[in-house]
Amino acid sequence: MQHGQLLLASACVLTVATLYGAYRWYYIDDYGYGYFMTGFGYSLIAAAFGALVLAALSPSSWLHRVHVPGAAQIALWSYAIYLTHKPIGIIAQRELSASVGPATLAIIVIALSVLGGWLLFRLVETPFMELRDRAFPTMFEARLRYSAANA
């Protein structure tokens, strides 16, 4: 944790390398999807994001002092976004790629994925978490109630 700036620099290098590799070798004309992303790219993305998280947690990194509005909500919805992004991306690419450019398509897919993830979180995940909490209260909550009652 004392090397936050080094972690941040490493994360930036890994991110740039991954973006360049994806831009250069993600899809190869007259061949199809290349080996880069499945062989290296997704692991590089995971390493870069892991280094970014560590840098954000390190008090010696300037990233530790940056507040990103909405990050907590995106983190809360992240699993639902993960579940929806692939089908949304495939459908959007099939329906829109002839009429919009790749950058516009990417923005649309991101927006639709966040919306789809939010809907899945609100309509499916939240009700089931509430049901779980009613049926199986955690010991942590019970201890908090016991501590508050006996304080």
GROMACS elastic network, one bead per residue, 0.5 to 0.9 nm:
[ bonds ]
;  ai    aj funct       b0    kb
    1     4     6  0.58952   500
    1     7     6  0.87411   500
    1    54     6  0.72822   500
    1    55     6  0.76331   500
    1    57     6  0.74935   500
    1    59     6  0.73231   500
    1    60     6  0.73935   500
    1    61     6  0.88384   500
    2     5     6  0.85285   500
    2    58     6  0.66548   500
    2    59     6  0.74726   500
    2    60     6  0.59497   500
    2    61     6  0.84440   500
    3     6     6  0.53843   500
    3     7     6  0.62957   500
    3     8     6  0.87453   500
    3    55     6  0.80606   500
    3    58     6  0.74869   500
    3    60     6  0.66554   500
    3    61     6  0.75604   500
    4     7     6  0.50248   500
    4     8     6  0.61306   500
    4     9     6  0.86184   500
    4    54     6  0.73441   500
    4    56     6  0.76996   500
    4    57     6  0.80689   500
    4    58     6  0.51264   500
    4    59     6  0.70330   500
    4    60     6  0.50475   500
    4    62     6  0.79256   500
    4    63     6  0.83443   500
    4    64     6  0.84896   500
    5     9     6  0.61389   500
    5    10     6  0.85442   500
    5    55     6  0.69292   500
    5    58     6  0.85225   500
    5    60     6  0.66605   500
    5    62     6  0.72617   500
    5    63     6  0.84301   500
    6     9     6  0.50632   500
    6    10     6  0.60755   500
    6    11     6  0.85094   500
    6    55     6  0.81489   500
    6    61     6  0.83258   500
    7    10     6  0.50697   500
    7    11     6  0.60896   500
    7    12     6  0.86168   500
    7    51     6  0.55959   500
    7    52     6  0.70033   500
    7    54     6  0.69773   500
    7    55     6  0.53602   500
    7    58     6  0.88588   500
    7    61     6  0.81874   500
    8    11     6  0.50538   500
    8    12     6  0.62202   500
    8    13     6  0.87050   500
    8    51     6  0.66484   500
    8    52     6  0.59723   500
    8    53     6  0.89652   500
    8    54     6  0.81916   500
    8    55     6  0.52897   500
    8    56     6  0.80827   500
    8    61     6  0.71692   500
    8    62     6  0.86998   500
    8    63     6  0.76413   500
    9    12     6  0.51042   500
    9    13     6  0.62507   500
    9    14     6  0.86394   500
    9    51     6  0.89449   500
    9    55     6  0.89963   500
   10    13     6  0.51393   500
   10    14     6  0.61099   500
   10    15     6  0.84829   500
   10    48     6  0.74050   500
   10    51     6  0.70103   500
   10    52     6  0.85122   500
   11    14     6  0.51354   500
   11    15     6  0.60110   500
   11    16     6  0.85846   500
   11    47     6  0.75655   500
   11    49     6  0.68358   500
   11    50     6  0.79237   500
   11    51     6  0.51782   500
   11    52     6  0.55733   500
   11    55     6  0.83131   500
   12    15     6  0.50681   500
   12    16     6  0.61350   500
   12    17     6  0.85103   500
   12    48     6  0.72028   500
   12    51     6  0.88491   500
   12    52     6  0.81268   500
   13    16     6  0.52262   500
   13    17     6  0.60646   500
   13    18     6  0.85334   500
   13    48     6  0.80987   500
   14    17     6  0.50822   500
   14    18     6  0.60554   500
   14    19     6  0.85618   500
   14    44     6  0.63684   500
   14    45     6  0.73351   500
   14    47     6  0.74573   500
   14    48     6  0.52918   500
   14    49     6  0.88878   500
   15    18     6  0.51311   500
   15    19     6  0.61185   500
   15    20     6  0.85175   500
   15    44     6  0.75048   500
   15    45     6  0.66001   500
   15    47     6  0.88544   500
   15    48     6  0.57110   500
   15    49     6  0.81002   500
   16    19     6  0.51144   500
   16    20     6  0.60212   500
   16    21     6  0.84575   500
   17    20     6  0.51519   500
   17    21     6  0.60275   500
   17    22     6  0.84868   500
   17    41     6  0.89647   500
   17    44     6  0.82261   500
   18    21     6  0.50499   500
   18    22     6  0.59811   500
   18    23     6  0.84234   500
   18    37     6  0.84599   500
   18    40     6  0.84537   500
   18    41     6  0.58334   500
   18    42     6  0.83438   500
   18    44     6  0.62041   500
   18    45     6  0.65506   500
   18    48     6  0.87000   500
   19    22     6  0.50731   500
   19    23     6  0.59954   500
   19    24     6  0.84315   500
   19    41     6  0.85584   500
   19    45     6  0.88969   500
   20    23     6  0.50414   500
   20    24     6  0.59468   500
   20    25     6  0.83470   500
   21    24     6  0.50460   500
   21    25     6  0.56317   500
   21    26     6  0.70546   500
   21    36     6  0.68889   500
   21    37     6  0.78416   500
   21    41     6  0.73376   500
   22    25     6  0.54410   500
   22    27     6  0.80688   500
   22    36     6  0.71528   500
   22    37     6  0.65537   500
   22    41     6  0.70826   500
   23    26     6  0.61044   500
   23    27     6  0.81697   500
   24    27     6  0.78194   500
   24    28     6  0.83027   500
   25    28     6  0.61737   500
   25    33     6  0.79993   500
   25    34     6  0.58711   500
   25    35     6  0.77079   500
   25    36     6  0.60804   500
   25    37     6  0.79099   500
   26    32     6  0.85289   500
   26    33     6  0.58683   500
   26    34     6  0.53384   500
   26    35     6  0.75381   500
   26    36     6  0.63153   500
   26    37     6  0.61939   500
   26    41     6  0.89207   500
   27    31     6  0.77539   500
   27    32     6  0.54911   500
   27    34     6  0.54908   500
   27    35     6  0.89770   500
   28    31     6  0.53698   500
   28    32     6  0.52339   500
   28    33     6  0.61085   500
   28    34     6  0.61176   500
   29    32     6  0.62118   500
   29    33     6  0.86873   500
   31    34     6  0.76170   500
   33    36     6  0.86022   500
   33    37     6  0.85926   500
   34    37     6  0.70839   500
   34    38     6  0.79415   500
   34    39     6  0.89717   500
   35    38     6  0.56025   500
   35    39     6  0.55120   500
   35    40     6  0.78880   500
   35    41     6  0.88656   500
   36    39     6  0.51908   500
   36    40     6  0.54623   500
   36    41     6  0.58058   500
   36    42     6  0.88274   500
   37    40     6  0.54057   500
   37    42     6  0.57872   500
   37    43     6  0.83760   500
   37    44     6  0.88705   500
   38    41     6  0.61450   500
   38    42     6  0.63920   500
   38    43     6  0.83882   500
   39    42     6  0.75966   500
   39    43     6  0.79212   500
   40    43     6  0.54858   500
   40    44     6  0.61018   500
   40    45     6  0.87232   500
   41    44     6  0.50375   500
   41    45     6  0.61549   500
   41    46     6  0.86450   500
   42    45     6  0.50277   500
   42    46     6  0.62221   500
   42    47     6  0.86356   500
   43    46     6  0.50747   500
   43    47     6  0.61607   500
   43    48     6  0.85390   500
   44    47     6  0.50495   500
   44    48     6  0.60002   500
   44    49     6  0.85237   500
   45    48     6  0.50643   500
   45    49     6  0.60848   500
   45    50     6  0.84085   500
   46    49     6  0.52329   500
   46    50     6  0.59672   500
   46    51     6  0.85396   500
   47    50     6  0.50281   500
   47    51     6  0.61202   500
   47    52     6  0.85552   500
   48    51     6  0.51432   500
   48    52     6  0.61752   500
   48    53     6  0.87156   500
   49    53     6  0.61566   500
   49    54     6  0.85861   500
   50    53     6  0.51406   500
   50    54     6  0.62683   500
   50    55     6  0.85621   500
   51    54     6  0.50530   500
   51    55     6  0.60013   500
   51    56     6  0.84936   500
   52    56     6  0.60346   500
   52    57     6  0.85845   500
   52    63     6  0.84318   500
   53    56     6  0.50325   500
   53    57     6  0.62528   500
   53    58     6  0.86894   500
   54    57     6  0.50768   500
   54    58     6  0.61715   500
   55    58     6  0.50970   500
   55    59     6  0.81704   500
   55    60     6  0.81960   500
   55    61     6  0.58927   500
   55    62     6  0.83323   500
   55    63     6  0.64658   500
   55    64     6  0.68332   500
   56    59     6  0.77575   500
   56    61     6  0.67824   500
   56    62     6  0.79175   500
   56    63     6  0.50396   500
   56    65     6  0.79000   500
   56    66     6  0.82111   500
   57    60     6  0.88241   500
   57    61     6  0.80354   500
   57    63     6  0.81747   500
   57    64     6  0.58144   500
   58    61     6  0.55931   500
   58    62     6  0.86150   500
   58    63     6  0.81477   500
   58    64     6  0.60675   500
   59    62     6  0.76594   500
   59    63     6  0.84951   500
   59    64     6  0.57205   500
   59    65     6  0.79077   500
   60    63     6  0.86551   500
   60    64     6  0.74496   500
   61    64     6  0.54637   500
   61    65     6  0.76926   500
   62    65     6  0.55500   500
   62    66     6  0.69918   500
   63    66     6  0.51769   500
   63    67     6  0.84766   500
   64    67     6  0.82217   500
   67    71     6  0.84570   500
   68    71     6  0.56267   500
   68    72     6  0.84273   500
   69    72     6  0.77527   500
   69    73     6  0.88378   500
   70    73     6  0.53507   500
   70    74     6  0.63189   500
   70    75     6  0.86547   500
   71    74     6  0.51112   500
   71    75     6  0.60428   500
   71    76     6  0.85282   500
   72    75     6  0.50517   500
   72    76     6  0.61492   500
   72    77     6  0.87103   500
   73    77     6  0.62197   500
   73    78     6  0.83579   500
   74    77     6  0.50901   500
   74    78     6  0.56691   500
   74    81     6  0.85028   500
   74   114     6  0.79641   500
   74   118     6  0.86895   500
   75    79     6  0.80926   500
   76    79     6  0.76332   500
   76    80     6  0.86487   500
   76   121     6  0.85399   500
   77    80     6  0.54406   500
   77    81     6  0.61177   500
   77    82     6  0.86377   500
   77   114     6  0.80017   500
   77   117     6  0.61383   500
   77   118     6  0.60008   500
   77   120     6  0.85567   500
   77   121     6  0.61585   500
   77   122     6  0.89880   500
   78    82     6  0.60322   500
   78    83     6  0.86477   500
   78   114     6  0.84810   500
   78   117     6  0.73157   500
   78   118     6  0.87962   500
   79    83     6  0.62888   500
   79    84     6  0.87909   500
   79   117     6  0.76666   500
   79   121     6  0.84676   500
   80    83     6  0.50599   500
   80    84     6  0.63401   500
   80    85     6  0.86187   500
   80   113     6  0.89395   500
   80   114     6  0.85481   500
   80   116     6  0.77760   500
   80   118     6  0.69592   500
   80   119     6  0.83936   500
   80   120     6  0.59459   500
   80   121     6  0.58125   500
   80   125     6  0.80337   500
   81    84     6  0.51995   500
   81    85     6  0.58224   500
   81   113     6  0.57687   500
   81   114     6  0.57322   500
   81   115     6  0.80930   500
   81   116     6  0.67100   500
   81   118     6  0.71479   500
   81   120     6  0.81176   500
   81   121     6  0.84877   500
   82    85     6  0.55550   500
   82    86     6  0.76241   500
   82   113     6  0.81354   500
   82   117     6  0.73945   500
   83    86     6  0.71358   500
   83    87     6  0.83424   500
   83   113     6  0.89667   500
   83   117     6  0.73273   500
   83   120     6  0.88336   500
   84    87     6  0.59896   500
   84    88     6  0.61635   500
   84    89     6  0.85167   500
   84   112     6  0.89422   500
   84   113     6  0.60070   500
   84   114     6  0.84095   500
   84   116     6  0.61225   500
   84   117     6  0.59527   500
   84   120     6  0.81811   500
   85    88     6  0.51976   500
   85    89     6  0.58254   500
   85    90     6  0.85475   500
   85   109     6  0.75318   500
   85   110     6  0.77397   500
   85   112     6  0.80170   500
   85   114     6  0.79917   500
   85   116     6  0.78670   500
   85   117     6  0.78452   500
   86    89     6  0.50661   500
   86    90     6  0.61716   500
   86    91     6  0.86233   500
   86   113     6  0.83828   500
   87    90     6  0.51378   500
   87    91     6  0.61098   500
   87    92     6  0.84297   500
   88    91     6  0.52483   500
   88    92     6  0.59296   500
   88    93     6  0.84028   500
   88   109     6  0.66781   500
   88   112     6  0.70019   500
   88   113     6  0.63757   500
   88   116     6  0.81030   500
   89    92     6  0.51535   500
   89    93     6  0.59464   500
   89    94     6  0.84770   500
   89   105     6  0.88779   500
   89   106     6  0.84489   500
   89   108     6  0.89244   500
   89   109     6  0.55621   500
   89   110     6  0.83378   500
   89   112     6  0.85246   500
   89   113     6  0.77808   500
   90    93     6  0.52372   500
   90    94     6  0.61704   500
   90    95     6  0.86122   500
   91    94     6  0.51889   500
   91    95     6  0.60888   500
   91    96     6  0.83264   500
   92    95     6  0.51404   500
   92    96     6  0.55373   500
   92    97     6  0.74041   500
   92   105     6  0.75035   500
   92   108     6  0.79320   500
   92   109     6  0.66153   500
   92   112     6  0.89127   500
   93    96     6  0.53739   500
   93    97     6  0.50203   500
   93    98     6  0.84349   500
   93   105     6  0.71366   500
   93   106     6  0.89941   500
   93   109     6  0.83154   500
   94    97     6  0.61803   500
   94    98     6  0.81815   500
   95    98     6  0.75125   500
   95    99     6  0.83996   500
   96    99     6  0.53980   500
   96   100     6  0.60673   500
   96   101     6  0.87438   500
   96   105     6  0.70997   500
   97   100     6  0.55429   500
   97   101     6  0.67434   500
   97   102     6  0.72313   500
   97   105     6  0.68236   500
   98   101     6  0.78775   500
  100   103     6  0.82409   500
  100   104     6  0.61295   500
  100   105     6  0.61957   500
  101   104     6  0.53872   500
  101   105     6  0.60726   500
  101   106     6  0.86544   500
  102   106     6  0.60907   500
  102   107     6  0.86772   500
  103   106     6  0.50969   500
  103   107     6  0.63435   500
  103   108     6  0.86911   500
  104   107     6  0.51224   500
  104   108     6  0.61803   500
  104   109     6  0.85910   500
  105   108     6  0.50637   500
  105   109     6  0.60740   500
  105   110     6  0.85466   500
  106   109     6  0.51024   500
  106   110     6  0.61067   500
  106   111     6  0.85792   500
  107   110     6  0.51392   500
  107   111     6  0.61449   500
  107   112     6  0.85370   500
  108   111     6  0.51506   500
  108   112     6  0.60018   500
  108   113     6  0.83674   500
  109   112     6  0.51079   500
  109   113     6  0.58449   500
  109   114     6  0.84994   500
  110   113     6  0.50803   500
  110   114     6  0.61917   500
  110   115     6  0.85657   500
  111   114     6  0.52739   500
  111   115     6  0.61894   500
  111   116     6  0.85420   500
  112   116     6  0.58655   500
  112   117     6  0.83345   500
  113   117     6  0.58747   500
  113   118     6  0.83528   500
  114   117     6  0.50362   500
  114   118     6  0.59945   500
  114   119     6  0.85585   500
  115   118     6  0.50798   500
  115   119     6  0.61948   500
  115   120     6  0.86157   500
  116   119     6  0.51160   500
  116   120     6  0.61457   500
  116   121     6  0.85112   500
  117   120     6  0.50626   500
  117   121     6  0.59971   500
  117   122     6  0.85389   500
  118   121     6  0.50193   500
  118   122     6  0.60850   500
  118   123     6  0.84447   500
  119   122     6  0.51567   500
  119   123     6  0.57971   500
  119   124     6  0.79208   500
  120   123     6  0.53296   500
  120   124     6  0.53794   500
  120   125     6  0.64900   500
  120   126     6  0.86150   500
  121   124     6  0.56886   500
  121   126     6  0.58551   500
  121   127     6  0.87135   500
  122   125     6  0.62427   500
  122   126     6  0.53775   500
  122   127     6  0.74173   500
  123   126     6  0.65875   500
  123   127     6  0.67198   500
  123   128     6  0.89942   500
  124   127     6  0.57740   500
  124   128     6  0.63440   500
  124   129     6  0.87347   500
  125   128     6  0.53052   500
  125   129     6  0.60952   500
  125   130     6  0.86506   500
  126   129     6  0.50913   500
  126   130     6  0.61744   500
  126   131     6  0.85934   500
  127   130     6  0.51156   500
  127   131     6  0.61698   500
  127   132     6  0.86118   500
  128   132     6  0.60534   500
  128   133     6  0.85314   500
  129   133     6  0.61071   500
  129   134     6  0.86247   500
  130   133     6  0.50697   500
  130   134     6  0.62431   500
  130   135     6  0.86217   500
  131   134     6  0.51811   500
  131   135     6  0.61231   500
  131   136     6  0.83531   500
  132   135     6  0.51432   500
  132   136     6  0.56350   500
  132   137     6  0.75416   500
  133   136     6  0.52138   500
  133   138     6  0.73271   500
  134   137     6  0.59404   500
  137   140     6  0.83778   500
  137   141     6  0.69198   500
  137   142     6  0.73027   500
  138   141     6  0.54992   500
  138   142     6  0.65240   500
  138   143     6  0.87567   500
  139   143     6  0.59695   500
  139   144     6  0.84645   500
  140   143     6  0.51597   500
  140   144     6  0.62155   500
  140   145     6  0.87470   500
  141   144     6  0.50158   500
  141   145     6  0.62640   500
  141   146     6  0.85880   500
  142   145     6  0.51469   500
  142   146     6  0.61128   500
  142   147     6  0.85274   500
  143   147     6  0.59067   500
  143   148     6  0.84040   500
  144   147     6  0.50884   500
  144   148     6  0.60556   500
  144   149     6  0.85211   500
  145   148     6  0.51294   500
  145   149     6  0.60758   500
  145   150     6  0.85989   500
  146   149     6  0.51486   500
  146   150     6  0.61608   500
  146   151     6  0.85040   500
  147   150     6  0.52405   500
  147   151     6  0.59217   500
  148   151     6  0.52169   500
